C-alpha cells in the first residue's frame, strides 16, 4: 500500500486515498484510489506504481485493466487493489462514496 501511494505521488497523482475494506469484503483488504489530470498522466502514474511496488516489495500486479484507454486503470495486487482515474471518470464513478463505510487509512490532498 505504501509503495503504491509513493509511486502515485512521485508522478504527482491527485487526491490519493487509501480505504480499508477488510470489514466490508473478503476478496481484498485495501483500495488505493488516485487521479491524473489526463490519460498521459494516468499511464505515467500506473507505470510508476508498478515500478516502485516491484522495487520495494518484489510484487507485480496479477492483472492490469484499462491501460489502453487511460481513463480508468485497475491494478490487482491481491490484497491491494489500485484504481487510477482521470479526474472526470473518478468524479463520475465516485468510489469513495460507494465505499463510504470504509475506514480511510490515508488521504493526500489534491495539489
SULJO-V269013 format. One record per helix or strand. SS is the DSSP state (@ for helix, = for strand). FROM is the first residue (numbers start at 0). LEN is the number of residues. Records with the same first field share a line. If there is no record, write none. Layout:
SS->FROM-LEN / FROM-LEN
This chain:
@->1-9 / 38-19 / 86-7 / 94-4
=->13-7 / 29-7 / 62-3 / 71-5 / 79-7 / 102-6
